[in-house]
Amino acid sequence: MLNVYFIIMMRLRTIASVVLTIATLFVLNKAQTVPRNQRIDCDPVPGDDQQRCLSHGCVYETNGFDPHDLTRYTTWGMYSRDQGPDSKDFNTQNLYGTHPFYLGLEPDGSAHGVFIFNSNAQEVTTGPAPHLVYRTIGGQLEFFFFPGPTPEQVIQQYEQVIGTPFLPAYWALGFQLCRWGYENLTALQDAVARTMNAGIPLDVPFADIDYMDDYRDFSFDTNNASFIEWPRYDLVPHEIQDQYPLAKNTKIMLGAVWPERNVAFPDFLDTTNNTRDWWANEYKIFHDTKVPFDGIWIDMNEPSNFATTIYYPNTTSASKIRAERSAIGPGIKSPTGDPLKCPDSGPDSEWDNPAYQTINVYQWGPNNYLCTKTLCMIGSTMRGNERFFDTKNLYGWSEIQSTANALKMTTGKRGEVISRSTFPSSGHYGGHWLGDNTARWEDLQTTIIGAQEFNMFGIPFGATTVDGYLPSGATWYSVYDYFYGNKVESGHQTFQAPTDFLIPVFVRGGYILPRQRPNTTTVYSRQNELQLLVALDTNFKATGEMYWDDGESLVPNDDFSQHNYYHFLYNFTVNQQSATLTITREKAATNLPLKTLDNLEILGYPYQPNLKSATLNGQPVTINTQTSSYSPFTKLLNITTTGLVNLNNNGPTWTLSWPNLQTEKFWKKLQKSAQEYF
């Protein structure tokens, strides 16, 4: 995998724009017939600029708007904000995270990628040709170009820079239940009991802030930990600061979120690691003395702050905070802490009220600023070495990193960390969920795009979806209740999904998926036999692999060469004469016994198998023909035999094969006759 990039190192104090031309698929529109020097790049804001754009064919209607349509101008903001997604109506709202990366797909299928490493408030305008204009208002510009040439290789090259996804605990792959609003522990226990009594698998119940004492996380230690601060003592609002003995005579910037009183925000970018160590110790105390948890969900880490205001008169009360919290949900305690106020004029206003605030501010209307719903941009981070203006988009990433370390130090095992705010490299430490949507059908639809995009961002863990599009050029099989095992057409399809069916799931031909008989938890599932789902392609072949460890041990020094795990390769081929499954053990683990392989389910098998003549490593093997079956109509072959292949013995290669009885031509005639008969 080739990693090609060049670096431009510039420290910016004003807006910087970069124009990139993208070779990708697009549809010609009126704007593309206009000479390049007459085209106008502009934001979709009503006014003279928009009218000039409209005269050149750039349309700004939002109804039915395709967000990936590059035949028109669209400006997207990238600036982490406490803002839930609105999937019903098209919008360009900046949400929880920032990922300045794109993948371009060319007409011949070749791909390339670009990562612009910048953590300031930024925006990108996509437009005809196609092209994009990237703008940022500070920080540094560092460009990485990834040549591909396949989409998969682009993502592999990108992950060479940002890091590969973290390895979760095995239990983290199970079903998980979470919501905000459990009134007490009994309510949570009742929800778990209802789920289990309904026979729904459940591995993980999460608790939101409801379990906390007045919604408070941890107390802080001013001797070691670092917090977001005011850069100078004369900026500290003493009417707030002096209320708290631990914060008095400090520059700590106090905000207001869920707790009843004011709060401080840890400086996870602390270069001394003291804050990281304090954070880990707080988790350990909670784990050892209160609740022995296994995973951690971190929220509000854009970071979010309620009712941040500019220096306006009559804003010393907590009325704005109360209003904002009341809008979130009923029954929320009224805070008594004062709102955070940021400077909007004079020499200290250049950070919170810069000359150009990007669409991240402008699209939200008047009385919005870079500091809206967050902390003051003038704040200091990295123990005073950097300004919050430059590092705000890194806050979620830095908390994920510190929290992943805390989980490791606390439990000594793998687990999962789920974060709301993310930035490139977040997936190396944890996962993400797609946000606080309103559970409409439109939200379900947009999770398809969200899941795909976060896979591109190196964060495959955390997003789940049901897709209704099967890419063409491949063989697909149904593996849910509706026509199980049958081939399905590629492209856009509508599938039956009654409430008493499993969700629509499909498998691509050419691949082998290891699996186990399911149970109500992954702990019980791991005790069941191994199985292989074999989906044949048009050449009647399939390949796959399996990594298997104990599901919880940490990888020593993050070096997988020192880790204790199995790695198996699977290869299956079939022709008119015979079929062969080859299992190759690439790496062996110690003191980790495996369950036997008891079941093969082969989709698209074209011949009648003679299972009575099967062999394993050249020796006859007995296959239970009472529990095995083959249908010439669905072409589904199921082989079920207890202890069929014991992967703990012999090896490193196991070859299971059997002959076929008749030719494909014979079974086509038989199938045709059956169809005519019925």
C-alpha positions, 0 to 999 in steps of 0.5 A, a space after each residue: 500500500 503506497 502512502 503519498 503525501 506532501 505537507 504545507 505547514 502554515 500557521 493561519 490567523 485569517 481565512 485560507 482557501 484551497 481549491 481542489 478539482 475532483 475527478 468523479 462521476 457527475 451529471 452536466 447542468 447549466 452551470 457547467 456550460 458556463 466558462 470557468 472564469 465566469 463561474 461564481 463560488 458562493 454560499 447558499 445564502 439569499 442575496 445578490 451573490 445567490 442571484 448571480 449564482 442562480 443566473 449561472 445555473 446553480 440552484 438552491 432548492 432543498 426539497 429532494 436535494 441530493 447532498 452528494 450532487 456535485 452539479 450545484 454549489 453546497 457549503 458544508 460546515 465542519 466544527 464540532 457542535 452539540 447538534 442532533 441530526 435532522 434527517 427529514 429536511 436537507 440541511 448543511 448543519 455542522 454536527 458532533 464531529 469533524 472529518 476533513 477527508 474525502 474519497 473521489 471516485 473516477 468514471 473508470 472506478 479508480 479512486 483517490 483520497 485527500 485528508 486536510 489535517 486542520 482542527 480549526 473552524 472550517 467549511 467546504 463548498 462543493 460545486 460543478 466541474 466537479 470541484 471543492 473549495 476548502 476554507 479554514 480560519 486558523 491553525 495549520 494546513 497539512 495535506 495528505 494525498 492517497 492515490 488508491 487506486 481502489 477505494 479500499 486501498 484509499 481507506 487503507 492508506 488513510 488508516 496508515 496516517 490516522 491509525 487502524 480501528 481499535 479492537 473491541 471486547 468480544 462482548 461489545 459485538 453483542 446487542 446493546 441497550 441505552 436511553 436517557 431518562 431512566 428515573 432510577 436503577 429499578 427502571 433500568 433493571 425493568 428494561 433489561 428484564 423486559 428485553 430478556 423476557 422477550 427473548 431479545 439478545 442483550 449483552 450491554 445495558 448503558 446508563 445515561 446521566 440519570 445514575 449520577 449524583 446531580 449529573 456530576 461526573 468527577 470532582 477535580 484535583 487542582 494540584 495535578 489536573 489541568 482544565 480549560 482556562 482563561 488566558 489571563 487573570 483579568 478575564 476571570 469572572 470573579 462573581 462566578 469564580 469566587 463561589 467555589 473554593 477550589 476554583 477561586 484564585 485560578 484561571 479555570 473557565 467555568 461553564 454550565 451543563 447538566 449539574 446544578 452548579 458550574 462545572 470545569 472542563 478537563 484539558 485532555 491535551 495536557 502535555 504532562 499527562 497529569 490530566 490523563 492520569 487523574 482521569 484514569 484514577 477517577 474511573 478506577 475509584 468509581 470502578 473499585 468502590 461503586 460500579 464495576 463497569 466494563 465499557 464507557 460512553 462519553 457524551 457532550 464532548 464537543 465540548 457542549 456548554 449550555 447558554 454561552 453568551 457574549 458580553 450583553 447586559 442583564 445576562 448574569 442570571 441563570 435564566 438562559 441555562 434554565 431555558 436551554 435545559 427545559 427545551 431538552 427535556 422535562 423534569 430537569 433541575 433548575 441550575 443555580 450556576 451562572 452562564 459563561 460569557 465571552 468577549 465580543 469587542 475590544 482586543 480580546 474579541 478576535 477569537 470569539 468574534 473573528 472577521 469571518 466565522 464560517 458557515 458553522 455560525 452563519 447558518 444558525 442565524 443572528 446572535 450565534 458565534 463560534 462560542 455558541 453552545 461551547 466554551 470561549 475561543 479565547 480559552 487556553 489548552 495544553 497547559 496554556 500552550 495553545 488556544 481553544 480557538 485552535 483545538 476545540 475540534 480535538 476535544 472529543 478525540 482527546 477525551 476518547 484517547 484519555 478514556 480508552 487509557 482509563 478503561 485499560 488501566 481500570 479493568 486490565 481488559 479490552 472493552 469499548 469506549 463510545 464517543 459522541 464527538 470525533 475527529 480523525 484517529 478517534 476510531 483508533 481508540 473507540 467507537 461512535 454513535 450517530 447521534 440523538 435523532 428523533 427515531 423517524 424513518 428518515 433517520 433510519 434512512 440516513 444511517 445508511 450514509 452515516 455508517 458508510 461514512 464512518 467506515 471511511 473515517 476509520 470508525 467502523 464500530 458503533 453504527 448499525 444500519 439496514 441497507 436497501 441497495 445491493 451493489 451490482 456486479 456481484 452475487 447476493 443471497 438472502 440470509 433472513 426469513 424472506 426466501 432464505 438462501 435464495 439469490 436476490 437481484 442487485 441494485 435498488 430493491 424493496 424487501 419484505 420486513 414484517 415485524 415478526 421477521 429477522 431484519 433483511 440481511 444479505 451476504 455477498 457471493 465469494 465470501 465465507 463467514 465464520 459464525 456460531 449458533 446464537 444465544 441471548 449473550 455473546 458469552 453463551 454464544 461462544 460456548 456453541 459450536 463453530 459454523 461456516 456460511 459459504 456464499 458461492 460466486 459465479 465461479 462457484 468459489 469462496 474465501 474467508 478468514 477468522 481471527 479468534 482470541 479470548 475476547 478480552 485480553 489486551 494486545 501487549 504493547 499494541 503489537 499483534 505479533 505478541 498477542 495470543 490468537 488464532 488465525 485461520 484461512 478458508 477456501 472453498 471450491 466446487 465443480 461438477 466432480 467434487 467440492 473441497 473446503 480447505 482450512 489453513 491455520 496461519 497462527 496458533 494460540 496457546 491455552 485457548 481451546 476451540 469449539 469444533 466445526 459442526 456446520 457448513 451452510 453453502 449457498 448457491 451449490 449447483 450439484 447433488 452432493 454425495 456426502 456418504 463418500 466425504 473425506 477429511 485429510 484423505 480419510 473417510 469421515 462420517 457425515 450425519 445425513 439425517 441432519 444434513 440436507 440439499 435442495 436442488 431448487 434453492 441450491 442450499 446445502 446444509 451439512 450438520 455433524 457433531 465434531 465434524 472438524 476438530 481444529 484443536 487436533 492435527 493441522 495446520 491444514 484440514 481438507 474436507 471434500 466430497 464428490 458430486 452425483 450429477 451434472 448441473 445440466 441434469 438439475 436444471 432439467 429437474 428444476 424446470 420439470 418441477 416448475 412446470 409441474 407446480 
